[in-house]
Amino acid sequence: MKNLILVVDDEDGIRFSLRGILEDEGYEVAEAESGEAALELIEGQMPSLVLLDIWLSGIDGLQVLDRLQERVPDLPVVMISGHGNIETAVTAIKKGAFDFIEKPLSLEKVIVCVNKALEFNSIRQENRVLRERLESDQAHRLTGESEAIAILRHQIEQVAPTDAWVLITGENGTGKEIVARSIHQQSRRADRPLVAVNCAAIPEELIESELFGHVKGAFTGAESSQAGKFELAHTGTLFLDEIGDMSLKTQAKILRILQEQKFERVGGRKTITVDVRVIAATNKNLQEEIRAGQFREDLYYRLRVFPLEVPALRVRAGDVPLLIDEFVSRLTRMHGFRPLTFSPAALESLKRYPWPGNVRELKNFVERMLIMHGGSEVGPEALPAEYRGSVGALDFDDDADDMGIQSGAADFKAARSEFEARFLRQKLREFNGNITRLAESIGLERSYLSRKLKAYGIQAD
């Protein structure tokens, strides 16, 4: 596609000359004889570059430049100036113009200046894309050095290069979408689309159209044909988030499509074949949903080729300081907050907090502190009351009392370990030593649970 250059000048001769020069160089040209006309034209068609005369009838070039800077700050603008207004042209540069060229116009200077401006803008756009990609990669990486995260990271490395389907489970806010994106980025399909669908957010009557697409006239409001998520994810990855919230009716339809990789759009007859890798995620215990008649067992085993459990933040408390550092760094870059550090005592309190909202709650907490805290370091006294440590300890003690456990541990970490050991012993007895059933019941990956049991010296009877 050719670059479109907008020439803004109230002299017919200047516009005619510039059109001839630029079209000979292969550019498309649009003209405006006033600043008002230029701003109106840009509303309908965005140029790649503007050549803007300083002296215009009506609003002048500097005013037009100001408005362009407000609306499209990345649009390169080259000012056209006469002999007597070089000082004004320099002012325009300070306001954000890329460069200026003097009248009478030199063919060579015009071409050189235009080429430089377009090349500079192209490099700037490439740099922005690279920055956004880097930000995206950082936002979707697994942060942590705990054993639980190390195990999860290793499992992702194992399954990502394959085409195996993955079922990701874990509590709300643990980062299931980050795991899904990490799998896609490390897969052979990384350069193909990753299409995400939140099954809980789509109304029941629209989910078939959303997943499979529809043809024109298929239902009221279907004014044109539309491709569905399966079609859009062809040769790539389809991420079905909150799969446990999908209705039984839709589950039945999606099972057939998952098996055959073939479907018809809603209201259509043409069979569409796709090549899609499916990653599903849920915060529900699907085994319980199956027993309650809310989830199809055949769909569960179709999706659960490679199960992954994302650990809750409370079981990897040692990662809290690392996550805080990452969120502070990211949020200060994104929003211009003043950097903030947390004292060792504050970090200890935050490590003791149970984080019921998991990593999502931690991110929101960090943003809240960046907004509210006036200093450069957060001490324990500056933490909101619920994060000062006592709440987490009381919650734990309440759980222990509910199970009839009395702990004599010296600190919170030891008490938590004691609670986990007693909890696992009791649960293992309930399941008659069946580790697989225990893992499914409490929502842990079997291999991770086995390591836990081994660490606590617990053996199946």
Secondary structure, 3 states (H helix, E strand, C coil): CCCEEEEECCCHHHHHHHHHHHHHCCCEEEEECCHHHHHHHHHHCCCCEEEEECCCCCCCHHHHHHHHHHHCCCCCEEEEECHHHHHHHHHHHHHCCCEEEECCCCHHHHHHHHHHHHHHHHHHHHHHHHHHHHHHHHHCCCCCCCHHHHHHHHHHHHHCCCCCCEEEECCCCCCHHHHHHHHHHCCCCCCCCEEEEECCCCCHHHHHHHHHEECCCCCCCCCCCEECHHHHCCCCEEEEECHHHCCHHHHHHHHHHHHHCEEECECCCCEEECCCEEEEEECCCHHHHHHCCCCCHHHHHHHCCEEEECCCHHHHHHHHHHHHHHHHHHHHHHHCCCCCEECHHHHHHHHHCCCCCHHHHHHHHHHHHHHHCCCCEECHHHCCHHHCCHHHHHHHHHHHHHCCCCCCCCCHHHHHHHHHHHHHHHHHHHCCCCHHHHHHHHCCCHHHHHHHHHHCCCCCC
